[in-house]
């Protein structure tokens, strides 16, 4: 499961921390994001309870607390169509 690492956080009405600012994909147990940023050097906060379920078609507005979604993380977590390779003799 891929979780979220973000540059900022906010607390929702139930008291649960939520990501804000710049958002990256992160796999729990690793010390870097999917795109290769070190969590300690970039001061990104970990959110293991928030799944990274963003899509390239998602649009952000001024009302969103998330300001930017890493395009490299989007590409790395995107589901790819599975193609069958058929071997053919020339």
Secondary structure, 3 states (H helix, E strand, C coil): CEEEEEEEEEECCCCCEEEEEEEEEEECCCCEECCCCEHHHHCCEEEEEEECCCCCCCCCCCCCCEEEECHHHHHHHCCCCCCCCCCCCC
